């Protein structure tokens, strides 16, 4: 994807283009399938050894409405195949008040700027992968909070420095490797600092929240009251992306720290990273991603966290300025010796949810394809 296309894509996807009418609509759609070769095992909650179309299929519509000369209401409605068969949800909705050319304030259901592509993670057209490297991106299961967010921008010659502090709360059900839970996140605060130029972006992010888990269930749906807990969670991430002379790259590192031992049994401490390299050849962008995630071996007998390595070979093809086709083959190696099934999850007793003859060092193969469009 050419630099001009990327800029136009993100502006359309995020509603940052100049407003022609009082109300503007921008949309995106992804349709894809995935399959892996481990019998009776589920990857990323939905992908199995049968062809499935729900994990990477989604439809989104963003509505931007002028409220006043310096104020807009912005909302995104999202339907995802992995979310109750395309039930539509309001992914985020906030009021954006432009206080000056360099300062704005958002209030409502706002995005957490945790990772490099957090602002447009739902828009598959805007990045090279079919799905962002999950070893890193699954460490923060919540993308939005109900609260306030500030944006402070300073121009530094040909570069821009953006500081985004935020605070709020969250209450919703999220998946984890042993089942599902509902949590209350209070005292939720954090900030991201991003420096970007014509060919690169560097970002650092920090968040902290007090979490109380409720309604914990294991993978069978049975209550798991033993692991209802309260604790503090901290997450630090660092990332860089670049696009120079047809070479593209992305790299991010994240570390998650859980203060309470009972909470860590549900969401263990984690460290994860990935590196993506690609080379643009006309409409084709072949790329490779190497990723690693390590869970805390001291977390407990029920959840050892996500420990796995993966290598992904991908190809992105620009159909036109509004559509892409993507194909990926991923080799996944869960750390069975550490008691982890990686992103294949775990059984109710905490053992890896992989076939009995799948031993440490064995790899699984995941094949995926998708079409991503913006309109």
BAVEX-505428 format. One record per residue (C-alpha): x, y, z; chain; residue in three letters. Coordinates in steps of 0.2 Angstrom, whole numbers. Example, Ala and Ser with C-alpha at 12.3 -4.5 7.8 and 13.67 -1.06 7.14 Angstrom:
2
@px = 62 | py = -22 | pz = 39 | unit = A | code = ALA $
@px = 68 | py = -5 | pz = 36 | unit = A | code = SER $
***
This chain:
375
@px = 0 | py = 0 | pz = 0 | unit = A | code = UNK $
@px = 7 | py = 16 | pz = -5 | unit = A | code = UNK $
@px = 10 | py = 30 | pz = 7 | unit = A | code = UNK $
@px = -4 | py = 41 | pz = 0 | unit = A | code = UNK $
@px = -16 | py = 27 | pz = 1 | unit = A | code = UNK $
@px = -12 | py = 23 | pz = 19 | unit = A | code = UNK $
@px = -15 | py = 42 | pz = 24 | unit = A | code = UNK $
@px = -31 | py = 42 | pz = 15 | unit = A | code = UNK $
@px = -36 | py = 25 | pz = 22 | unit = A | code = UNK $
@px = -33 | py = 30 | pz = 40 | unit = A | code = UNK $
@px = -42 | py = 47 | pz = 38 | unit = A | code = UNK $
@px = -57 | py = 39 | pz = 31 | unit = A | code = UNK $
@px = -57 | py = 25 | pz = 44 | unit = A | code = UNK $
@px = -55 | py = 36 | pz = 59 | unit = A | code = UNK $
@px = -66 | py = 50 | pz = 52 | unit = A | code = UNK $
@px = -52 | py = 63 | pz = 51 | unit = A | code = UNK $
@px = -56 | py = 69 | pz = 34 | unit = A | code = UNK $
@px = -63 | py = 86 | pz = 31 | unit = A | code = UNK $
@px = -81 | py = 87 | pz = 34 | unit = A | code = UNK $
@px = -92 | py = 91 | pz = 19 | unit = A | code = UNK $
@px = -109 | py = 88 | pz = 28 | unit = A | code = UNK $
@px = -115 | py = 89 | pz = 45 | unit = A | code = UNK $
@px = -115 | py = 70 | pz = 46 | unit = A | code = UNK $
@px = -102 | py = 59 | pz = 38 | unit = A | code = UNK $
@px = -103 | py = 40 | pz = 37 | unit = A | code = UNK $
@px = -87 | py = 29 | pz = 34 | unit = A | code = UNK $
@px = -87 | py = 10 | pz = 34 | unit = A | code = UNK $
@px = -76 | py = -5 | pz = 33 | unit = A | code = UNK $
@px = -79 | py = -24 | pz = 30 | unit = A | code = UNK $
@px = -68 | py = -39 | pz = 32 | unit = A | code = UNK $
@px = -73 | py = -56 | pz = 26 | unit = A | code = UNK $
@px = -61 | py = -71 | pz = 29 | unit = A | code = UNK $
@px = -59 | py = -89 | pz = 34 | unit = A | code = UNK $
@px = -46 | py = -98 | pz = 44 | unit = A | code = UNK $
@px = -42 | py = -117 | pz = 48 | unit = A | code = UNK $
@px = -28 | py = -126 | pz = 58 | unit = A | code = UNK $
@px = -23 | py = -144 | pz = 58 | unit = A | code = UNK $
@px = -25 | py = -149 | pz = 77 | unit = A | code = UNK $
@px = -40 | py = -160 | pz = 79 | unit = A | code = UNK $
@px = -53 | py = -155 | pz = 93 | unit = A | code = UNK $
@px = -43 | py = -139 | pz = 97 | unit = A | code = UNK $
@px = -49 | py = -121 | pz = 96 | unit = A | code = UNK $
@px = -37 | py = -107 | pz = 93 | unit = A | code = UNK $
@px = -41 | py = -89 | pz = 97 | unit = A | code = UNK $
@px = -58 | py = -94 | pz = 104 | unit = A | code = UNK $
@px = -66 | py = -98 | pz = 87 | unit = A | code = UNK $
@px = -53 | py = -106 | pz = 75 | unit = A | code = UNK $
@px = -54 | py = -125 | pz = 73 | unit = A | code = UNK $
@px = -49 | py = -139 | pz = 61 | unit = A | code = UNK $
@px = -64 | py = -135 | pz = 51 | unit = A | code = UNK $
@px = -65 | py = -120 | pz = 39 | unit = A | code = UNK $
@px = -73 | py = -106 | pz = 49 | unit = A | code = UNK $
@px = -78 | py = -89 | pz = 43 | unit = A | code = UNK $
@px = -82 | py = -80 | pz = 60 | unit = A | code = UNK $
@px = -65 | py = -75 | pz = 68 | unit = A | code = UNK $
@px = -59 | py = -63 | pz = 55 | unit = A | code = UNK $
@px = -76 | py = -57 | pz = 48 | unit = A | code = UNK $
@px = -83 | py = -40 | pz = 53 | unit = A | code = UNK $
@px = -93 | py = -25 | pz = 48 | unit = A | code = UNK $
@px = -91 | py = -7 | pz = 55 | unit = A | code = UNK $
@px = -99 | py = 9 | pz = 52 | unit = A | code = UNK $
@px = -92 | py = 26 | pz = 59 | unit = A | code = UNK $
@px = -104 | py = 41 | pz = 61 | unit = A | code = UNK $
@px = -96 | py = 58 | pz = 63 | unit = A | code = UNK $
@px = -108 | py = 73 | pz = 67 | unit = A | code = UNK $
@px = -105 | py = 91 | pz = 69 | unit = A | code = UNK $
@px = -112 | py = 97 | pz = 85 | unit = A | code = UNK $
@px = -104 | py = 115 | pz = 85 | unit = A | code = UNK $
@px = -90 | py = 123 | pz = 76 | unit = A | code = UNK $
@px = -77 | py = 115 | pz = 87 | unit = A | code = UNK $
@px = -86 | py = 100 | pz = 93 | unit = A | code = UNK $
@px = -91 | py = 83 | pz = 85 | unit = A | code = UNK $
@px = -100 | py = 67 | pz = 91 | unit = A | code = UNK $
@px = -91 | py = 52 | pz = 85 | unit = A | code = UNK $
@px = -97 | py = 34 | pz = 86 | unit = A | code = UNK $
@px = -93 | py = 17 | pz = 78 | unit = A | code = UNK $
@px = -105 | py = 2 | pz = 77 | unit = A | code = UNK $
@px = -96 | py = -15 | pz = 75 | unit = A | code = UNK $
@px = -103 | py = -32 | pz = 70 | unit = A | code = UNK $
@px = -90 | py = -46 | pz = 72 | unit = A | code = UNK $
@px = -92 | py = -64 | pz = 67 | unit = A | code = UNK $
@px = -84 | py = -70 | pz = 83 | unit = A | code = UNK $
@px = -97 | py = -59 | pz = 93 | unit = A | code = UNK $
@px = -113 | py = -69 | pz = 94 | unit = A | code = UNK $
@px = -115 | py = -71 | pz = 75 | unit = A | code = UNK $
@px = -113 | py = -52 | pz = 70 | unit = A | code = UNK $
@px = -123 | py = -44 | pz = 84 | unit = A | code = UNK $
@px = -120 | py = -26 | pz = 82 | unit = A | code = UNK $
@px = -112 | py = -16 | pz = 96 | unit = A | code = UNK $
@px = -107 | py = 2 | pz = 99 | unit = A | code = UNK $
@px = -88 | py = -1 | pz = 99 | unit = A | code = UNK $
@px = -85 | py = 17 | pz = 104 | unit = A | code = UNK $
@px = -95 | py = 34 | pz = 106 | unit = A | code = UNK $
@px = -88 | py = 50 | pz = 112 | unit = A | code = UNK $
@px = -89 | py = 69 | pz = 111 | unit = A | code = UNK $
@px = -74 | py = 77 | pz = 104 | unit = A | code = UNK $
@px = -71 | py = 95 | pz = 109 | unit = A | code = UNK $
@px = -57 | py = 104 | pz = 100 | unit = A | code = UNK $
@px = -51 | py = 117 | pz = 112 | unit = A | code = UNK $
@px = -37 | py = 123 | pz = 101 | unit = A | code = UNK $
@px = -27 | py = 118 | pz = 86 | unit = A | code = UNK $
@px = -16 | py = 107 | pz = 97 | unit = A | code = UNK $
@px = -27 | py = 102 | pz = 111 | unit = A | code = UNK $
@px = -44 | py = 92 | pz = 111 | unit = A | code = UNK $
@px = -54 | py = 83 | pz = 124 | unit = A | code = UNK $
@px = -64 | py = 67 | pz = 122 | unit = A | code = UNK $
@px = -78 | py = 61 | pz = 134 | unit = A | code = UNK $
@px = -89 | py = 45 | pz = 133 | unit = A | code = UNK $
@px = -84 | py = 28 | pz = 127 | unit = A | code = UNK $
@px = -66 | py = 31 | pz = 121 | unit = A | code = UNK $
@px = -52 | py = 20 | pz = 114 | unit = A | code = UNK $
@px = -36 | py = 16 | pz = 124 | unit = A | code = UNK $
@px = -21 | py = 20 | pz = 114 | unit = A | code = UNK $
@px = -11 | py = 5 | pz = 120 | unit = A | code = UNK $
@px = -3 | py = -2 | pz = 104 | unit = A | code = UNK $
@px = 3 | py = 5 | pz = 88 | unit = A | code = UNK $
@px = -14 | py = 2 | pz = 79 | unit = A | code = UNK $
@px = -26 | py = 3 | pz = 93 | unit = A | code = UNK $
@px = -35 | py = 18 | pz = 85 | unit = A | code = UNK $
@px = -40 | py = 8 | pz = 70 | unit = A | code = UNK $
@px = -38 | py = -10 | pz = 75 | unit = A | code = UNK $
@px = -55 | py = -15 | pz = 68 | unit = A | code = UNK $
@px = -50 | py = -8 | pz = 51 | unit = A | code = UNK $
@px = -41 | py = -23 | pz = 42 | unit = A | code = UNK $
@px = -37 | py = -13 | pz = 27 | unit = A | code = UNK $
@px = -26 | py = -1 | pz = 37 | unit = A | code = UNK $
@px = -12 | py = -14 | pz = 41 | unit = A | code = UNK $
@px = -3 | py = -28 | pz = 33 | unit = A | code = UNK $
@px = -9 | py = -43 | pz = 43 | unit = A | code = UNK $
@px = -26 | py = -52 | pz = 43 | unit = A | code = UNK $
@px = -26 | py = -50 | pz = 62 | unit = A | code = UNK $
@px = -13 | py = -41 | pz = 72 | unit = A | code = UNK $
@px = 0 | py = -52 | pz = 81 | unit = A | code = UNK $
@px = -10 | py = -60 | pz = 95 | unit = A | code = UNK $
@px = 4 | py = -64 | pz = 106 | unit = A | code = UNK $
@px = 5 | py = -45 | pz = 110 | unit = A | code = UNK $
@px = -12 | py = -39 | pz = 106 | unit = A | code = UNK $
@px = -22 | py = -52 | pz = 117 | unit = A | code = UNK $
@px = -13 | py = -45 | pz = 133 | unit = A | code = UNK $
@px = -25 | py = -31 | pz = 134 | unit = A | code = UNK $
@px = -43 | py = -39 | pz = 131 | unit = A | code = UNK $
@px = -52 | py = -22 | pz = 133 | unit = A | code = UNK $
@px = -50 | py = -9 | pz = 119 | unit = A | code = UNK $
@px = -61 | py = 5 | pz = 127 | unit = A | code = UNK $
@px = -66 | py = 13 | pz = 143 | unit = A | code = UNK $
@px = -80 | py = 25 | pz = 149 | unit = A | code = UNK $
@px = -71 | py = 41 | pz = 153 | unit = A | code = UNK $
@px = -61 | py = 55 | pz = 147 | unit = A | code = UNK $
@px = -46 | py = 57 | pz = 136 | unit = A | code = UNK $
@px = -35 | py = 71 | pz = 131 | unit = A | code = UNK $
@px = -25 | py = 74 | pz = 115 | unit = A | code = UNK $
@px = -10 | py = 86 | pz = 116 | unit = A | code = UNK $
@px = -1 | py = 89 | pz = 99 | unit = A | code = UNK $
@px = 15 | py = 98 | pz = 96 | unit = A | code = UNK $
@px = 24 | py = 100 | pz = 79 | unit = A | code = UNK $
@px = 42 | py = 97 | pz = 79 | unit = A | code = UNK $
@px = 48 | py = 102 | pz = 62 | unit = A | code = UNK $
@px = 43 | py = 88 | pz = 51 | unit = A | code = UNK $
@px = 38 | py = 77 | pz = 66 | unit = A | code = UNK $
@px = 23 | py = 77 | pz = 77 | unit = A | code = UNK $
@px = 23 | py = 73 | pz = 96 | unit = A | code = UNK $
@px = 6 | py = 67 | pz = 103 | unit = A | code = UNK $
@px = 2 | py = 64 | pz = 121 | unit = A | code = UNK $
@px = -14 | py = 55 | pz = 126 | unit = A | code = UNK $
@px = -18 | py = 54 | pz = 144 | unit = A | code = UNK $
@px = -35 | py = 45 | pz = 149 | unit = A | code = UNK $
@px = -45 | py = 39 | pz = 164 | unit = A | code = UNK $
@px = -61 | py = 30 | pz = 167 | unit = A | code = UNK $
@px = -69 | py = 13 | pz = 170 | unit = A | code = UNK $
@px = -75 | py = -3 | pz = 162 | unit = A | code = UNK $
@px = -87 | py = -17 | pz = 165 | unit = A | code = UNK $
@px = -89 | py = -31 | pz = 152 | unit = A | code = UNK $
@px = -86 | py = -50 | pz = 149 | unit = A | code = UNK $
@px = -69 | py = -55 | pz = 141 | unit = A | code = UNK $
@px = -62 | py = -72 | pz = 136 | unit = A | code = UNK $
@px = -47 | py = -79 | pz = 144 | unit = A | code = UNK $
@px = -38 | py = -96 | pz = 141 | unit = A | code = UNK $
@px = -49 | py = -105 | pz = 154 | unit = A | code = UNK $
@px = -66 | py = -98 | pz = 150 | unit = A | code = UNK $
@px = -75 | py = -82 | pz = 152 | unit = A | code = UNK $
@px = -77 | py = -69 | pz = 166 | unit = A | code = UNK $
@px = -85 | py = -52 | pz = 169 | unit = A | code = UNK $
@px = -74 | py = -39 | pz = 177 | unit = A | code = UNK $
@px = -76 | py = -22 | pz = 185 | unit = A | code = UNK $
@px = -61 | py = -10 | pz = 181 | unit = A | code = UNK $
@px = -60 | py = 5 | pz = 192 | unit = A | code = UNK $
@px = -47 | py = 18 | pz = 194 | unit = A | code = UNK $
@px = -42 | py = 15 | pz = 176 | unit = A | code = UNK $
@px = -29 | py = 27 | pz = 170 | unit = A | code = UNK $
@px = -15 | py = 28 | pz = 158 | unit = A | code = UNK $
@px = -6 | py = 38 | pz = 144 | unit = A | code = UNK $
@px = 2 | py = 36 | pz = 127 | unit = A | code = UNK $
@px = 17 | py = 46 | pz = 120 | unit = A | code = UNK $
@px = 19 | py = 45 | pz = 101 | unit = A | code = UNK $
@px = 32 | py = 53 | pz = 90 | unit = A | code = UNK $
@px = 29 | py = 51 | pz = 71 | unit = A | code = UNK $
@px = 37 | py = 57 | pz = 55 | unit = A | code = UNK $
@px = 34 | py = 55 | pz = 37 | unit = A | code = UNK $
@px = 42 | py = 37 | pz = 37 | unit = A | code = UNK $
@px = 41 | py = 31 | pz = 55 | unit = A | code = UNK $
@px = 31 | py = 30 | pz = 71 | unit = A | code = UNK $
@px = 37 | py = 27 | pz = 89 | unit = A | code = UNK $
@px = 25 | py = 25 | pz = 104 | unit = A | code = UNK $
@px = 26 | py = 21 | pz = 122 | unit = A | code = UNK $
@px = 11 | py = 17 | pz = 133 | unit = A | code = UNK $
@px = 6 | py = 14 | pz = 151 | unit = A | code = UNK $
@px = -10 | py = 9 | pz = 159 | unit = A | code = UNK $
@px = -15 | py = 4 | pz = 177 | unit = A | code = UNK $
@px = -32 | py = -2 | pz = 184 | unit = A | code = UNK $
@px = -40 | py = -10 | pz = 199 | unit = A | code = UNK $
@px = -49 | py = -25 | pz = 193 | unit = A | code = UNK $
@px = -62 | py = -36 | pz = 202 | unit = A | code = UNK $
@px = -68 | py = -52 | pz = 193 | unit = A | code = UNK $
@px = -85 | py = -59 | pz = 195 | unit = A | code = UNK $
@px = -95 | py = -73 | pz = 186 | unit = A | code = UNK $
@px = -80 | py = -83 | pz = 182 | unit = A | code = UNK $
@px = -83 | py = -98 | pz = 172 | unit = A | code = UNK $
@px = -72 | py = -112 | pz = 165 | unit = A | code = UNK $
@px = -72 | py = -118 | pz = 147 | unit = A | code = UNK $
@px = -86 | py = -130 | pz = 151 | unit = A | code = UNK $
@px = -97 | py = -115 | pz = 156 | unit = A | code = UNK $
@px = -97 | py = -121 | pz = 175 | unit = A | code = UNK $
@px = -95 | py = -108 | pz = 189 | unit = A | code = UNK $
@px = -77 | py = -105 | pz = 194 | unit = A | code = UNK $
@px = -80 | py = -95 | pz = 210 | unit = A | code = UNK $
@px = -63 | py = -100 | pz = 217 | unit = A | code = UNK $
@px = -54 | py = -88 | pz = 205 | unit = A | code = UNK $
@px = -65 | py = -73 | pz = 209 | unit = A | code = UNK $
@px = -52 | py = -60 | pz = 214 | unit = A | code = UNK $
@px = -47 | py = -42 | pz = 216 | unit = A | code = UNK $
@px = -31 | py = -34 | pz = 211 | unit = A | code = UNK $
@px = -21 | py = -21 | pz = 202 | unit = A | code = UNK $
@px = -15 | py = -24 | pz = 184 | unit = A | code = UNK $
@px = -2 | py = -14 | pz = 175 | unit = A | code = UNK $
@px = 3 | py = -14 | pz = 156 | unit = A | code = UNK $
@px = 18 | py = -6 | pz = 148 | unit = A | code = UNK $
@px = 20 | py = -7 | pz = 129 | unit = A | code = UNK $
@px = 33 | py = 0 | pz = 117 | unit = A | code = UNK $
@px = 32 | py = 0 | pz = 98 | unit = A | code = UNK $
@px = 39 | py = 6 | pz = 82 | unit = A | code = UNK $
@px = 34 | py = 6 | pz = 64 | unit = A | code = UNK $
@px = 43 | py = 12 | pz = 48 | unit = A | code = UNK $
@px = 40 | py = 13 | pz = 29 | unit = A | code = UNK $
@px = 56 | py = 17 | pz = 20 | unit = A | code = UNK $
@px = 60 | py = 14 | pz = 1 | unit = A | code = UNK $
@px = 47 | py = 0 | pz = 0 | unit = A | code = UNK $
@px = 53 | py = -8 | pz = 16 | unit = A | code = UNK $
@px = 40 | py = -9 | pz = 30 | unit = A | code = UNK $
@px = 42 | py = -14 | pz = 47 | unit = A | code = UNK $
@px = 32 | py = -16 | pz = 64 | unit = A | code = UNK $
@px = 38 | py = -21 | pz = 81 | unit = A | code = UNK $
@px = 30 | py = -20 | pz = 98 | unit = A | code = UNK $
@px = 34 | py = -27 | pz = 116 | unit = A | code = UNK $
@px = 22 | py = -28 | pz = 130 | unit = A | code = UNK $
@px = 24 | py = -33 | pz = 148 | unit = A | code = UNK $
@px = 9 | py = -36 | pz = 160 | unit = A | code = UNK $
@px = 10 | py = -36 | pz = 179 | unit = A | code = UNK $
@px = -4 | py = -43 | pz = 190 | unit = A | code = UNK $
@px = -2 | py = -38 | pz = 209 | unit = A | code = UNK $
@px = -13 | py = -51 | pz = 217 | unit = A | code = UNK $
@px = -9 | py = -70 | pz = 216 | unit = A | code = UNK $
@px = -28 | py = -75 | pz = 214 | unit = A | code = UNK $
@px = -30 | py = -62 | pz = 200 | unit = A | code = UNK $
@px = -14 | py = -69 | pz = 192 | unit = A | code = UNK $
@px = -22 | py = -86 | pz = 192 | unit = A | code = UNK $
@px = -34 | py = -79 | pz = 179 | unit = A | code = UNK $
@px = -23 | py = -66 | pz = 170 | unit = A | code = UNK $
@px = -5 | py = -71 | pz = 173 | unit = A | code = UNK $
@px = 10 | py = -60 | pz = 171 | unit = A | code = UNK $
@px = 15 | py = -59 | pz = 153 | unit = A | code = UNK $
@px = 29 | py = -53 | pz = 142 | unit = A | code = UNK $
@px = 27 | py = -53 | pz = 123 | unit = A | code = UNK $
@px = 35 | py = -46 | pz = 107 | unit = A | code = UNK $
@px = 34 | py = -47 | pz = 88 | unit = A | code = UNK $
@px = 44 | py = -41 | pz = 73 | unit = A | code = UNK $
@px = 36 | py = -39 | pz = 56 | unit = A | code = UNK $
@px = 46 | py = -36 | pz = 40 | unit = A | code = UNK $
@px = 40 | py = -33 | pz = 23 | unit = A | code = UNK $
@px = 44 | py = -27 | pz = 5 | unit = A | code = UNK $
@px = 32 | py = -18 | pz = -6 | unit = A | code = UNK $
@px = 33 | py = -24 | pz = -24 | unit = A | code = UNK $
@px = 20 | py = -14 | pz = -34 | unit = A | code = UNK $
@px = 3 | py = -21 | pz = -28 | unit = A | code = UNK $
@px = 11 | py = -35 | pz = -18 | unit = A | code = UNK $
@px = 17 | py = -34 | pz = -1 | unit = A | code = UNK $
@px = 25 | py = -51 | pz = 5 | unit = A | code = UNK $
@px = 29 | py = -50 | pz = 24 | unit = A | code = UNK $
@px = 36 | py = -61 | pz = 38 | unit = A | code = UNK $
@px = 32 | py = -60 | pz = 57 | unit = A | code = UNK $
@px = 41 | py = -68 | pz = 71 | unit = A | code = UNK $
@px = 32 | py = -67 | pz = 88 | unit = A | code = UNK $
@px = 34 | py = -74 | pz = 106 | unit = A | code = UNK $
@px = 24 | py = -74 | pz = 122 | unit = A | code = UNK $
@px = 29 | py = -80 | pz = 139 | unit = A | code = UNK $
@px = 17 | py = -83 | pz = 154 | unit = A | code = UNK $
@px = 22 | py = -83 | pz = 172 | unit = A | code = UNK $
@px = 27 | py = -101 | pz = 177 | unit = A | code = UNK $
@px = 23 | py = -96 | pz = 195 | unit = A | code = UNK $
@px = 5 | py = -91 | pz = 191 | unit = A | code = UNK $
@px = -3 | py = -107 | pz = 197 | unit = A | code = UNK $
@px = -9 | py = -124 | pz = 192 | unit = A | code = UNK $
@px = -25 | py = -118 | pz = 183 | unit = A | code = UNK $
@px = -18 | py = -105 | pz = 171 | unit = A | code = UNK $
@px = 0 | py = -104 | pz = 166 | unit = A | code = UNK $
@px = -3 | py = -90 | pz = 154 | unit = A | code = UNK $
@px = 1 | py = -89 | pz = 135 | unit = A | code = UNK $
@px = 18 | py = -96 | pz = 131 | unit = A | code = UNK $
@px = 21 | py = -99 | pz = 113 | unit = A | code = UNK $
@px = 32 | py = -95 | pz = 97 | unit = A | code = UNK $
@px = 25 | py = -92 | pz = 80 | unit = A | code = UNK $
@px = 31 | py = -88 | pz = 63 | unit = A | code = UNK $
@px = 19 | py = -81 | pz = 50 | unit = A | code = UNK $
@px = 22 | py = -79 | pz = 31 | unit = A | code = UNK $
@px = 9 | py = -67 | pz = 23 | unit = A | code = UNK $
@px = 5 | py = -59 | pz = 7 | unit = A | code = UNK $
@px = -6 | py = -43 | pz = 4 | unit = A | code = UNK $
@px = -12 | py = -38 | pz = -13 | unit = A | code = UNK $
@px = -20 | py = -21 | pz = -17 | unit = A | code = UNK $
@px = -35 | py = -25 | pz = -27 | unit = A | code = UNK $
@px = -38 | py = -6 | pz = -28 | unit = A | code = UNK $
@px = -38 | py = 10 | pz = -17 | unit = A | code = UNK $
@px = -52 | py = 3 | pz = -7 | unit = A | code = UNK $
@px = -49 | py = -16 | pz = -6 | unit = A | code = UNK $
@px = -36 | py = -29 | pz = -2 | unit = A | code = UNK $
@px = -34 | py = -48 | pz = -2 | unit = A | code = UNK $
@px = -23 | py = -56 | pz = 11 | unit = A | code = UNK $
@px = -16 | py = -74 | pz = 13 | unit = A | code = UNK $
@px = -6 | py = -81 | pz = 28 | unit = A | code = UNK $
@px = 2 | py = -97 | pz = 34 | unit = A | code = UNK $
@px = 7 | py = -97 | pz = 52 | unit = A | code = UNK $
@px = 17 | py = -110 | pz = 61 | unit = A | code = UNK $
@px = 13 | py = -110 | pz = 80 | unit = A | code = UNK $
@px = 23 | py = -119 | pz = 94 | unit = A | code = UNK $
@px = 15 | py = -119 | pz = 111 | unit = A | code = UNK $
@px = 27 | py = -121 | pz = 126 | unit = A | code = UNK $
@px = 19 | py = -138 | pz = 132 | unit = A | code = UNK $
@px = 34 | py = -140 | pz = 144 | unit = A | code = UNK $
@px = 28 | py = -125 | pz = 153 | unit = A | code = UNK $
@px = 11 | py = -131 | pz = 154 | unit = A | code = UNK $
@px = 4 | py = -119 | pz = 142 | unit = A | code = UNK $
@px = -6 | py = -123 | pz = 126 | unit = A | code = UNK $
@px = -2 | py = -105 | pz = 120 | unit = A | code = UNK $
@px = -17 | py = -97 | pz = 112 | unit = A | code = UNK $
@px = -25 | py = -114 | pz = 110 | unit = A | code = UNK $
@px = -31 | py = -111 | pz = 128 | unit = A | code = UNK $
@px = -33 | py = -124 | pz = 142 | unit = A | code = UNK $
@px = -44 | py = -137 | pz = 149 | unit = A | code = UNK $
@px = -54 | py = -135 | pz = 165 | unit = A | code = UNK $
@px = -40 | py = -143 | pz = 175 | unit = A | code = UNK $
@px = -27 | py = -131 | pz = 168 | unit = A | code = UNK $
@px = -19 | py = -144 | pz = 156 | unit = A | code = UNK $
@px = -16 | py = -138 | pz = 138 | unit = A | code = UNK $
@px = -31 | py = -140 | pz = 126 | unit = A | code = UNK $
@px = -22 | py = -149 | pz = 113 | unit = A | code = UNK $
@px = -21 | py = -167 | pz = 107 | unit = A | code = UNK $
@px = -13 | py = -179 | pz = 119 | unit = A | code = UNK $
@px = 0 | py = -184 | pz = 106 | unit = A | code = UNK $
@px = 5 | py = -166 | pz = 103 | unit = A | code = UNK $
@px = 21 | py = -164 | pz = 113 | unit = A | code = UNK $
@px = 33 | py = -150 | pz = 117 | unit = A | code = UNK $
@px = 42 | py = -144 | pz = 101 | unit = A | code = UNK $
@px = 28 | py = -149 | pz = 90 | unit = A | code = UNK $
@px = 20 | py = -136 | pz = 79 | unit = A | code = UNK $
@px = 3 | py = -132 | pz = 72 | unit = A | code = UNK $
@px = -1 | py = -124 | pz = 55 | unit = A | code = UNK $
@px = -14 | py = -111 | pz = 53 | unit = A | code = UNK $
@px = -20 | py = -105 | pz = 36 | unit = A | code = UNK $
@px = -30 | py = -89 | pz = 34 | unit = A | code = UNK $
@px = -37 | py = -78 | pz = 20 | unit = A | code = UNK $
@px = -47 | py = -62 | pz = 20 | unit = A | code = UNK $
@px = -53 | py = -48 | pz = 9 | unit = A | code = UNK $
@px = -53 | py = -30 | pz = 18 | unit = A | code = UNK $
@px = -63 | py = -15 | pz = 10 | unit = A | code = UNK $
@px = -66 | py = 2 | pz = 16 | unit = A | code = UNK $
@px = -80 | py = 13 | pz = 9 | unit = A | code = UNK $
***
